[in-house]
Amino acid sequence: MRKLWAAFLVLSAASSMVEAAETRMSLRVGVGVAALTGEAGDFYKPGPVGALALGYDLNGSFTLLAGVDYARLGVDEDALFADFVATVPAEFASLPRSTIVVEGGDTTFLTGSLHLKASILGHASPISPYVIGGGGVTRVSADEATVGVSIPGFEDAETVLGYATTAPSIAFGGGLDLKVGPLSVFGEGRYYIAFTEDESTKHMTLRVGLSLGL
């Protein structure tokens, strides 16, 4: 009888350990909007971002997240046109919007990273703000673009070659976790700095998503 109880206790403990280990893992999926910052950001429209991360709870407050983010931003033709009009002689100030046409030129950011997330009120709290920070690598790619200009007495088109570069990057931000049954809903903002050649490339994201325990 004692052996039976001992076996039962061992099985119960093993089951609890497995259950605890399983709940320490999580899958986070998010979608939102990204925007380029700095001077270059004036000529790009905000675009969509998608993110996927696998989390592991180190303890009751800290989670290690390994993830990937992808953002795509398009050229802002209105901003290019406004900048162009500001540089031409006054007699061309009333040029129509169709003066400048841009084809292509989208810029993408693909980031793989490792982050540490710190829940201020702990994982057990149904509502908990958090801060997050970490680093990784970012692939910055720009599609080839053709810029056409047409004004009375002048018409021209220039092609700007695309490029791609990979650079180390860091990111930091914060958000809010909200438990809803077996799931957690989160909202988060992050700021990214990719240390590209000559000048760092910076962008920010705002996202919402779901976190599911594995």
FIRO-962646 format. One line per 4 residues: number of its first residue (from 0); for each residue x, y, z of N, C-alpha, C. Coordinates in nm, 4 decimals, decimal comma, always signed. Layout:
<atoms>
NUM = X/Y/Z/X/Y/Z/X/Y/Z; ...
</atoms>
This chain:
<atoms>
0 = +0,0831/-0,1205/+0,0000/+0,0000/+0,0000/+0,0000/+0,0871/+0,1264/+0,0000; +0,1960/+0,1214/+0,0809/+0,2849/+0,2355/+0,0843/+0,3488/+0,2605/-0,0516; +0,3856/+0,1500/-0,1185/+0,4446/+0,1642/-0,2514/+0,3456/+0,2274/-0,3488; +0,2173/+0,1919/-0,3354/+0,1149/+0,2475/-0,4220/+0,1015/+0,3975/-0,4011
4 = +0,0995/+0,4376/-0,2709/+0,0904/+0,5816/-0,2417/+0,2142/+0,6557/-0,2888; +0,3298/+0,5936/-0,2734/+0,4543/+0,6562/-0,3174/+0,4534/+0,6765/-0,4686; +0,4067/+0,5756/-0,5413/+0,3994/+0,5865/-0,6875/+0,3015/+0,6955/-0,7273; +0,1895/+0,7042/-0,6541/+0,0899/+0,8070/-0,6839/+0,1475/+0,9466/-0,6635
8 = +0,2222/+0,9646/-0,5541/+0,2815/+1,0956/-0,5249/+0,3861/+1,1327/-0,6296; +0,4660/+1,0339/-0,6724/+0,5674/+1,0603/-0,7750/+0,5017/+1,1012/-0,9054; +0,3963/+1,0303/-0,9442/+0,3257/+1,0627/-1,0683/+0,2607/+1,2000/-1,0600; +0,2048/+1,2343/-0,9451/+0,1415/+1,3659/-0,9278/+0,2454/+1,4772/-0,9389
12 = +0,3609/+1,4548/-0,8754/+0,4662/+1,5560/-0,8811/+0,5175/+1,5729/-1,0233; +0,5352/+1,4594/-1,0935/+0,5833/+1,4663/-1,2318/+0,4829/+1,5379/-1,3198; +0,3531/+1,5084/-1,2963/+0,2496/+1,5747/-1,3746/+0,2495/+1,7244/-1,3503; +0,2672/+1,7659/-1,2242/+0,2704/+1,9084/-1,1913/+0,3895/+1,9763/-1,2551
16 = +0,5046/+1,9069/-1,2568/+0,6243/+1,9633/-1,3160/+0,6069/+1,9811/-1,4656; +0,5472/+1,8843/-1,5318/+0,5232/+1,8941/-1,6765/+0,4284/+2,0067/-1,7072; +0,3203/+2,0161/-1,6271/+0,2216/+2,1214/-1,6483/+0,2860/+2,2579/-1,6312; +0,3698/+2,2738/-1,5267/+0,4364/+2,4008/-1,5022/+0,5289/+2,4360/-1,6158
20 = +0,6020/+2,3315/-1,6666/+0,6946/+2,3569/-1,7771/+0,6203/+2,3999/-1,9020; +0,5043/+2,3342/-1,9241/+0,4269/+2,3674/-2,0438/+0,3764/+2,5112/-2,0384; +0,3298/+2,5547/-1,9226/+0,2726/+2,6889/-1,9152/+0,3794/+2,7976/-1,9178; +0,5066/+2,7601/-1,9060/+0,6131/+2,8594/-1,9119/+0,6434/+2,9009/-2,0553
24 = +0,5964/+2,8246/-2,1516/+0,6179/+2,8566/-2,2921/+0,4951/+2,9285/-2,3472; +0,5185/+3,0211/-2,4388/+0,4060/+3,0937/-2,4985/+0,4382/+3,1314/-2,6431; +0,3333/+3,1491/-2,7199/+0,3447/+3,1942/-2,8585/+0,2735/+3,3279/-2,8699; +0,3437/+3,4310/-2,9175/+0,2867/+3,5648/-2,9303/+0,2789/+3,6015/-3,0787
28 = +0,1598/+3,6424/-3,1209/+0,1362/+3,6831/-3,2598/+0,0779/+3,8240/-3,2586; +0,1383/+3,9140/-3,3343/+0,0913/+4,0525/-3,3349/+0,0880/+4,1137/-3,4736; -0,0001/+4,2108/-3,4922/-0,0088/+4,2874/-3,6166/-0,0282/+4,4343/-3,5796; +0,0138/+4,5222/-3,6708/-0,0020/+4,6634/-3,6410/+0,0503/+4,7505/-3,7522
32 = +0,1060/+4,8637/-3,7138/+0,1526/+4,9622/-3,8108/+0,2957/+5,0024/-3,7752; +0,3763/+5,0271/-3,8799/+0,5153/+5,0694/-3,8635/+0,5362/+5,2021/-3,9337; +0,6316/+5,2809/-3,8836/+0,6620/+5,4103/-3,9443/+0,8116/+5,4358/-3,9358; +0,8676/+5,4858/-4,0447/+1,0082/+5,5238/-4,0486/+1,0240/+5,6581/-3,9800
36 = +1,1309/+5,6748/-3,9023/+1,1545/+5,8017/-3,8341/+1,2782/+5,8699/-3,8919; +1,3032/+5,9923/-3,8475/+1,4143/+6,0678/-3,9026/+1,3751/+6,1404/-4,0303; +1,4726/+6,1993/-4,0995/+1,4455/+6,2759/-4,2217/+1,3838/+6,1890/-4,3297; +1,4343/+6,0674/-4,3455/+1,3802/+5,9777/-4,4484/+1,2344/+5,9450/-4,4227
40 = +1,1940/+5,9478/-4,2952/+1,0565/+5,9155/-4,2618/+0,9553/+6,0132/-4,3176; +0,9996/+6,1335/-4,3540/+0,9087/+6,2321/-4,4109/+0,8553/+6,1897/-4,5469; +0,9242/+6,0973/-4,6134/+0,8875/+6,0601/-4,7492/+0,8356/+5,9167/-4,7608; +0,7995/+5,8584/-4,6469/+0,7412/+5,7242/-4,6475/+0,6127/+5,7230/-4,5662
44 = +0,5152/+5,6495/-4,6174/+0,3894/+5,6344/-4,5458/+0,4013/+5,5213/-4,4432; +0,3280/+5,5298/-4,3330/+0,3234/+5,4161/-4,2407/+0,2719/+5,2923/-4,3146; +0,3183/+5,1765/-4,2739/+0,2780/+5,0526/-4,3391/+0,2526/+4,9420/-4,2386; +0,2096/+4,8264/-4,2863/+0,1752/+4,7163/-4,1959/+0,2992/+4,6473/-4,1385
48 = +0,2826/+4,5905/-4,0206/+0,3875/+4,5102/-3,9578/+0,3238/+4,3842/-3,9003; +0,3957/+4,2740/-3,9110/+0,3525/+4,1484/-3,8514/+0,4650/+4,0930/-3,7656; +0,4310/+4,0268/-3,6564/+0,5341/+3,9777/-3,5645/+0,4942/+3,8426/-3,5078; +0,5965/+3,7598/-3,4860/+0,5776/+3,6271/-3,4286/+0,6911/+3,6032/-3,3298
52 = +0,6593/+3,5564/-3,2092/+0,7635/+3,5346/-3,1085/+0,7295/+3,4143/-3,0225; +0,8345/+3,3453/-2,9793/+0,8211/+3,2336/-2,8871/+0,8792/+3,2794/-2,7533; +0,8000/+3,2649/-2,6476/+0,8422/+3,3131/-2,5171/+0,8675/+3,2017/-2,4178; +0,9596/+3,2285/-2,3251/+0,9872/+3,1357/-2,2151/+0,9959/+3,2163/-2,0857
56 = +0,9088/+3,1847/-1,9904/+0,9070/+3,2556/-1,8623/+1,0244/+3,2109/-1,7758; +1,1167/+3,3037/-1,7495/+1,2319/+3,2722/-1,6650/+1,1924/+3,2628/-1,5184; +1,0957/+3,3445/-1,4777/+1,0415/+3,3426/-1,3415/+0,9055/+3,4111/-1,3444; +0,8582/+3,4596/-1,2315/+0,7253/+3,5186/-1,2258/+0,7117/+3,6545/-1,2904
60 = +0,8234/+3,7159/-1,3317/+0,8169/+3,8503/-1,3889/+0,8867/+3,8655/-1,5234; +0,9886/+3,7825/-1,5496/+1,0703/+3,8002/-1,6688/+1,0462/+3,6891/-1,7712; +1,0363/+3,7316/-1,8979/+1,0161/+3,6390/-2,0088/+1,1197/+3,6654/-2,1174; +1,1803/+3,5574/-2,1669/+1,2739/+3,5675/-2,2789/+1,1963/+3,5429/-2,4074
64 = +1,2058/+3,6355/-2,5023/+1,1309/+3,6260/-2,6281/+1,2255/+3,6186/-2,7467; +1,2093/+3,5155/-2,8291/+1,2830/+3,5038/-2,9549/+1,1816/+3,5207/-3,0666; +1,2019/+3,6221/-3,1517/+1,0976/+3,6494/-3,2501/+1,1471/+3,7086/-3,3796; +1,0520/+3,7288/-3,4686/+1,0794/+3,7897/-3,5979/+0,9694/+3,8910/-3,6288
68 = +1,0088/+4,0055/-3,6874/+0,9154/+4,1115/-3,7253/+0,9360/+4,1440/-3,8728; +0,8264/+4,1753/-3,9415/+0,8362/+4,2160/-4,0820/+0,7472/+4,3376/-4,1041; +0,8063/+4,4450/-4,1571/+0,7312/+4,5678/-4,1852/+0,7577/+4,6114/-4,3287; +0,6557/+4,6708/-4,3928/+0,6688/+4,7181/-4,5302/+0,6100/+4,8589/-4,5407
72 = +0,6919/+4,9530/-4,5901/+0,6516/+5,0931/-4,6000/+0,6587/+5,1391/-4,7445; +0,5585/+5,2165/-4,7863/+0,5526/+5,2677/-4,9226/+0,5922/+5,4138/-4,9299; +0,6344/+5,4567/-5,0476/+0,6744/+5,5962/-5,0695/+0,5521/+5,6871/-5,0600; +0,5687/+5,8008/-4,9957/+0,4626/+5,9010/-4,9830/+0,4760/+6,0022/-5,0973
76 = +0,3999/+5,9835/-5,2049/+0,4098/+6,0705/-5,3217/+0,3678/+6,2138/-5,2895; +0,2714/+6,2308/-5,2017/+0,2278/+6,3657/-5,1641/+0,3419/+6,4433/-5,0981; +0,4181/+6,3759/-5,0121/+0,5304/+6,4421/-4,9454/+0,6404/+6,4766/-5,0452; +0,6669/+6,3868/-5,1400/+0,7669/+6,4153/-5,2434/+0,7248/+6,5342/-5,3285
80 = +0,5967/+6,5386/-5,3614/+0,5457/+6,6489/-5,4440/+0,5586/+6,7820/-5,3687; +0,5217/+6,7834/-5,2415/+0,5307/+6,9059/-5,1623/+0,6756/+6,9534/-5,1525; +0,7675/+6,8602/-5,1359/+0,9087/+6,8960/-5,1285/+0,9580/+6,9509/-5,2626; +0,9104/+6,8914/-5,3719/+0,9506/+6,9362/-5,5056/+0,9002/+7,0782/-5,5328
84 = +0,7746/+7,1029/-5,5026/+0,7149/+7,2347/-5,5267/+0,7881/+7,3422/-5,4467; +0,8337/+7,3065/-5,3273/+0,9027/+7,4036/-5,2425/+1,0386/+7,4446/-5,2983; +1,0911/+7,3664/-5,3939/+1,2248/+7,3963/-5,4465/+1,2227/+7,4581/-5,5865; +1,1065/+7,4610/-5,6545/+1,1010/+7,5140/-5,7905/+1,0673/+7,6634/-5,7871
88 = +1,0913/+7,7354/-5,8975/+1,0576/+7,8787/-5,9032/+0,9104/+7,9044/-5,8731; +0,8804/+8,0261/-5,8277/+0,7451/+8,0612/-5,7827/+0,6408/+8,0409/-5,8919; +0,6776/+8,0587/-6,0194/+0,5782/+8,0453/-6,1270/+0,5258/+7,9027/-6,1407; +0,5940/+7,8063/-6,0772/+0,5481/+7,6678/-6,0843/+0,4779/+7,6243/-5,9558
92 = +0,4443/+7,7189/-5,8706/+0,3872/+7,6859/-5,7396/+0,2501/+7,6198/-5,7507; +0,1811/+7,6418/-5,8628/+0,0467/+7,5856/-5,8781/+0,0466/+7,4580/-5,9628; +0,1567/+7,3880/-5,9653/+0,1644/+7,2634/-6,0417/+0,0633/+7,1612/-5,9898; +0,0041/+7,0814/-6,0786/-0,0907/+6,9784/-6,0331/-0,0187/+6,8637/-5,9629
96 = -0,0942/+6,7913/-5,8811/-0,0367/+6,6789/-5,8063/+0,0235/+6,5738/-5,8993; -0,0298/+6,5603/-6,0184/+0,0177/+6,4583/-6,1128/+0,1556/+6,4898/-6,1692; +0,2140/+6,6009/-6,1255/+0,3477/+6,6375/-6,1736/+0,4503/+6,5289/-6,1417; +0,4364/+6,4672/-6,0284/+0,5304/+6,3628/-5,9867/+0,4565/+6,2302/-5,9706
100 = +0,5122/+6,1265/-6,0328/+0,4580/+5,9915/-6,0215/+0,5716/+5,8976/-5,9824; +0,5493/+5,8178/-5,8785/+0,6507/+5,7237/-5,8313/+0,5998/+5,5810/-5,8467; +0,6818/+5,4972/-5,9057/+0,6497/+5,3549/-5,9181/+0,7553/+5,2752/-5,8419; +0,7116/+5,1883/-5,7514/+0,8048/+5,1085/-5,6721/+0,8567/+5,1872/-5,5536
104 = +0,9720/+5,1461/-5,5051/+1,0372/+5,2172/-5,3959/+0,9995/+5,1736/-5,2559; +0,9198/+5,0671/-5,2415/+0,8838/+5,0219/-5,1070/+1,0087/+4,9798/-5,0295; +1,0073/+5,0050/-4,8996/+1,1172/+4,9657/-4,8115/+1,0649/+4,8664/-4,7077; +1,1419/+4,7598/-4,6853/+1,1002/+4,6575/-4,5899/+1,2047/+4,6401/-4,4799
108 = +1,1556/+4,5979/-4,3633/+1,2424/+4,5686/-4,2483/+1,2095/+4,4275/-4,2003; +1,3083/+4,3397/-4,2026/+1,2933/+4,2042/-4,1504/+1,3911/+4,1897/-4,0345; +1,3374/+4,1721/-3,9146/+1,4201/+4,1709/-3,7938/+1,4041/+4,0406/-3,7180; +1,5169/+3,9792/-3,6866/+1,5199/+3,8647/-3,5970/+1,5864/+3,9090/-3,4676
112 = +1,5248/+3,8790/-3,3535/+1,5772/+3,9371/-3,2297/+1,5515/+3,8491/-3,1085; +1,6251/+3,8809/-3,0028/+1,6070/+3,8180/-2,8724/+1,5818/+3,9303/-2,7728; +1,4677/+3,9241/-2,7017/+1,4289/+4,0316/-2,6111/+1,4007/+3,9779/-2,4712; +1,4192/+4,0660/-2,3736/+1,3802/+4,0363/-2,2361/+1,2611/+4,1248/-2,2012
116 = +1,1530/+4,0602/-2,1604/+1,0290/+4,1305/-2,1252/+1,0102/+4,1234/-1,9744; +0,9900/+4,2389/-1,9117/+0,9728/+4,2450/-1,7668/+0,8317/+4,2925/-1,7332; +0,7508/+4,2033/-1,6759/+0,6141/+4,2379/-1,6351/+0,6189/+4,3078/-1,4995; +0,5714/+4,4284/-1,4958/+0,5847/+4,5095/-1,3742/+0,5027/+4,4517/-1,2585
120 = +0,3857/+4,3980/-1,2860/+0,3019/+4,3403/-1,1806/+0,3110/+4,1883/-1,1759; +0,3948/+4,1284/-1,2586/+0,4110/+3,9833/-1,2584/+0,3136/+3,9136/-1,3508; +0,3501/+3,7911/-1,3908/+0,2666/+3,7155/-1,4844/+0,1303/+3,6769/-1,4268; +0,1229/+3,6647/-1,2962/-0,0022/+3,6204/-1,2343/-0,1100/+3,7276/-1,2367
124 = -0,0723/+3,8519/-1,2552/-0,1700/+3,9604/-1,2543/-0,2537/+3,9580/-1,3824; -0,3859/+3,9775/-1,3722/-0,4700/+3,9774/-1,4928/-0,4408/+4,0953/-1,5852; -0,3918/+4,2038/-1,5305/-0,3528/+4,3203/-1,6104/-0,2131/+4,3620/-1,5655; -0,1192/+4,3642/-1,6602/+0,0166/+4,4003/-1,6205/+0,0880/+4,4787/-1,7293
128 = +0,1313/+4,6010/-1,6994/+0,2173/+4,6732/-1,7929/+0,3556/+4,6081/-1,7938; +0,4286/+4,6265/-1,9021/+0,5626/+4,5681/-1,9098/+0,6548/+4,6557/-1,9926; +0,7839/+4,6343/-1,9726/+0,8860/+4,6976/-2,0552/+0,9619/+4,5862/-2,1253; +1,0200/+4,6192/-2,2414/+1,0875/+4,5177/-2,3214/+1,2083/+4,5792/-2,3901
132 = +1,3139/+4,5005/-2,4041/+1,4336/+4,5499/-2,4716/+1,5209/+4,4340/-2,5147; +1,5980/+4,4551/-2,6200/+1,6857/+4,3493/-2,6683/+1,7547/+4,3879/-2,7969; +1,8075/+4,2889/-2,8669/+1,8793/+4,3164/-2,9910/+1,8765/+4,1975/-3,0849; +1,9299/+4,2212/-3,2046/+1,9326/+4,1166/-3,3058/+1,9931/+4,1692/-3,4340
136 = +1,9368/+4,1276/-3,5467/+1,9817/+4,1759/-3,6775/+1,8600/+4,2167/-3,7594; +1,8787/+4,3183/-3,8432/+1,7707/+4,3680/-3,9284/+1,8165/+4,3703/-4,0734; +1,7331/+4,3181/-4,1615/+1,7557/+4,3241/-4,3055/+1,6716/+4,4382/-4,3612; +1,7381/+4,5432/-4,4095/+1,6700/+4,6585/-4,4667/+1,6798/+4,6486/-4,6190
140 = +1,5654/+4,6474/-4,6866/+1,5629/+4,6346/-4,8327/+1,4751/+4,7426/-4,8933; +1,5224/+4,8022/-5,0013/+1,4444/+4,9024/-5,0744/+1,4295/+4,8572/-5,2193; +1,3057/+4,8551/-5,2688/+1,2806/+4,8181/-5,4081/+1,3266/+4,9285/-5,5028; +1,3571/+4,8892/-5,6255/+1,3896/+4,9887/-5,7291/+1,2706/+5,0815/-5,7503
144 = +1,2982/+5,2094/-5,7731/+1,1909/+5,3076/-5,7897/+1,2142/+5,3904/-5,9157; +1,1058/+5,4230/-5,9833/+1,1097/+5,5133/-6,0985/+1,0300/+5,6385/-6,0639; +1,0972/+5,7531/-6,0697/+1,0337/+5,8809/-6,0367/+1,0185/+5,9620/-6,1645; +0,8941/+5,9899/-6,2017/+0,8650/+6,0676/-6,3224/+0,8217/+6,2089/-6,2878
148 = +0,8768/+6,3089/-6,3582/+0,8426/+6,4497/-6,3384/+0,7942/+6,5069/-6,4702; +0,6785/+6,5739/-6,4664/+0,6216/+6,6317/-6,5876/+0,5674/+6,7712/-6,5576; +0,6347/+6,8740/-6,6141/+0,5892/+7,0121/-6,6033/+0,5925/+7,0734/-6,7427; +0,5216/+7,1834/-6,7651/+0,5210/+7,2444/-6,8988/+0,6622/+7,2693/-6,9522
152 = +0,6916/+7,2112/-7,0670/+0,8219/+7,2287/-7,1303/+0,9304/+7,1363/-7,0792; +0,8963/+7,0471/-6,9845/+0,9983/+6,9555/-6,9314/+0,9321/+6,8266/-6,8848; +0,9958/+6,7155/-6,9207/+0,9471/+6,5849/-6,8785/+1,0660/+6,4904/-6,8665; +1,0720/+6,4197/-6,7556/+1,1866/+6,3320/-6,7341/+1,1478/+6,2224/-6,6351
156 = +1,2256/+6,1142/-6,6372/+1,2057/+6,0039/-6,5434/+1,3415/+5,9498/-6,5029; +1,3578/+5,9276/-6,3758/+1,4830/+5,8750/-6,3222/+1,4537/+5,7454/-6,2465; +1,5463/+5,6498/-6,2621/+1,5335/+5,5230/-6,1908/+1,6362/+5,5175/-6,0783; +1,5875/+5,4901/-5,9587/+1,6739/+5,4761/-5,8411/+1,6856/+5,3271/-5,8107
160 = +1,8082/+5,2773/-5,8150/+1,8294/+5,1350/-5,7935/+1,7941/+5,0941/-5,6508; +1,7474/+4,9728/-5,6370/+1,7173/+4,9207/-5,5049/+1,8442/+4,8775/-5,4325; +1,8312/+4,8468/-5,3068/+1,9465/+4,8006/-5,2290/+1,8970/+4,7149/-5,1138; +1,9897/+4,6422/-5,0549/+1,9586/+4,5619/-4,9367/+2,0830/+4,5536/-4,8502
164 = +2,0647/+4,5620/-4,7206/+2,1760/+4,5534/-4,6278/+2,1289/+4,4896/-4,4979; +2,2193/+4,4199/-4,4325/+2,1891/+4,3569/-4,3041/+2,2788/+4,4181/-4,1974; +2,2198/+4,4562/-4,0862/+2,2965/+4,5251/-3,9818/+2,2484/+4,4826/-3,8441; +2,3370/+4,4903/-3,7434/+2,2915/+4,4648/-3,6064/+2,1917/+4,5716/-3,5638
168 = +2,1019/+4,5351/-3,4763/+1,9974/+4,6291/-3,4360/+1,9596/+4,6081/-3,2900; +1,9007/+4,7116/-3,2335/+1,8451/+4,7031/-3,0987/+1,7015/+4,7543/-3,1027; +1,6248/+4,7186/-3,0019/+1,4864/+4,7670/-2,9926/+1,4471/+4,7737/-2,8460; +1,3583/+4,8656/-2,8149/+1,3084/+4,8787/-2,6782/+1,1683/+4,9389/-2,6829
172 = +1,0934/+4,9161/-2,5770/+0,9573/+4,9698/-2,5745/+0,8818/+4,9222/-2,4522; +0,7506/+4,9191/-2,4647/+0,6663/+4,8781/-2,3536/+0,5268/+4,8433/-2,4016; +0,4491/+4,7850/-2,3125/+0,3148/+4,7450/-2,3519/+0,2306/+4,7066/-2,2316; +0,1193/+4,6407/-2,2599/+0,0232/+4,6000/-2,1574/-0,0313/+4,4630/-2,1915
176 = -0,0244/+4,3694/-2,0952/-0,0833/+4,2363/-2,1087/-0,2176/+4,2333/-2,0363; -0,3169/+4,1732/-2,1007/-0,4496/+4,1589/-2,0421/-0,4956/+4,0151/-2,0604; -0,5146/+3,9432/-1,9506/-0,5571/+3,8039/-1,9581/-0,7065/+3,7958/-1,9879; -0,7385/+3,7130/-2,0863/-0,8791/+3,6882/-2,1231/-0,8957/+3,5372/-2,1334
180 = -0,9374/+3,4731/-2,0243/-0,9485/+3,3279/-2,0233/-0,8109/+3,2651/-2,0406; -0,7975/+3,1663/-2,1309/-0,6678/+3,1001/-2,1503/-0,5698/+3,1824/-2,2324; -0,6172/+3,2923/-2,2883/-0,5336/+3,3767/-2,3727/-0,4947/+3,5047/-2,3024; -0,3956/+3,5708/-2,3582/-0,3600/+3,7056/-2,3160/-0,3632/+3,7954/-2,4381
184 = -0,4234/+3,9124/-2,4220/-0,4254/+4,0126/-2,5274/-0,3213/+4,1184/-2,4902; -0,2474/+4,1655/-2,5880/-0,1468/+4,2658/-2,5562/-0,1462/+4,3794/-2,6582; -0,1034/+4,4952/-2,6117/-0,0781/+4,6098/-2,6977/+0,0623/+4,6575/-2,6675; +0,1386/+4,6925/-2,7717/+0,2799/+4,7199/-2,7499/+0,3353/+4,8198/-2,8501
188 = +0,4300/+4,8990/-2,8053/+0,5034/+4,9894/-2,8931/+0,6527/+4,9620/-2,8810; +0,7235/+4,9632/-2,9954/+0,8685/+4,9414/-2,9942/+0,9375/+5,0424/-3,0848; +1,0611/+5,0731/-3,0496/+1,1447/+5,1619/-3,1302/+1,2706/+5,0853/-3,1694; +1,2990/+5,0798/-3,3004/+1,4104/+5,0016/-3,3530/+1,5209/+5,0926/-3,4072
192 = +1,6446/+5,0527/-3,3833/+1,7600/+5,1210/-3,4410/+1,8481/+5,0157/-3,5068; +1,8608/+5,0227/-3,6393/+1,9498/+4,9336/-3,7137/+2,0763/+5,0120/-3,7478; +2,1916/+4,9580/-3,7119/+2,3176/+5,0302/-3,7288/+2,3730/+5,0096/-3,8692; +2,2992/+5,0638/-3,9671/+2,3392/+5,0544/-4,1065/+2,4567/+5,1482/-4,1347
196 = +2,5244/+5,1207/-4,2457/+2,6437/+5,1978/-4,2816/+2,6097/+5,3451/-4,3024; +2,7018/+5,4320/-4,2635/+2,6909/+5,5781/-4,2755/+2,5945/+5,6376/-4,1734; +2,4725/+5,5875/-4,1685/+2,3728/+5,6450/-4,0774/+2,2761/+5,5375/-4,0309; +2,2439/+5,5394/-3,9031/+2,1500/+5,4403/-3,8496/+2,0117/+5,4578/-3,9113
200 = +1,9415/+5,3462/-3,9284/+1,8047/+5,3475/-3,9801/+1,7101/+5,3173/-3,8646; +1,6118/+5,4039/-3,8446/+1,5235/+5,3910/-3,7284/+1,3771/+5,3812/-3,7723; +1,3042/+5,2947/-3,7050/+1,1599/+5,2892/-3,7271/+1,0910/+5,2464/-3,5988; +0,9620/+5,2716/-3,5910/+0,8839/+5,2363/-3,4732/+0,7612/+5,1561/-3,5139
204 = +0,7111/+5,0759/-3,4210/+0,5926/+4,9958/-3,4487/+0,4943/+5,0068/-3,3333; +0,3668/+4,9997/-3,3673/+0,2584/+4,9866/-3,2700/+0,1807/+4,8625/-3,3100; +0,1588/+4,7724/-3,2157/+0,0941/+4,6468/-3,2510/+0,0003/+4,5988/-3,1407; -0,0923/+4,5154/-3,1804/-0,1778/+4,4418/-3,0858/-0,1710/+4,2957/-3,1238
208 = -0,1997/+4,2085/-3,0274/-0,1900/+4,0682/-3,0601/-0,2399/+3,9776/-2,9489; -0,2126/+3,8493/-2,9670/-0,2546/+3,7459/-2,8737/-0,1336/+3,6666/-2,8264; -0,1369/+3,6229/-2,7017/-0,0353/+3,5359/-2,6457/-0,1030/+3,4087/-2,5968; -0,0533/+3,2940/-2,6444/-0,1139/+3,1645/-2,6121/-0,0120/+3,0773/-2,5412
212 = -0,0482/+3,0256/-2,4230/+0,0401/+2,9364/-2,3505/+0,0517/+2,8022/-2,4206; +0,1710/+2,7474/-2,4242/+0,1944/+2,6190/-2,4931/+0,2141/+2,5059/-2,3927
</atoms>
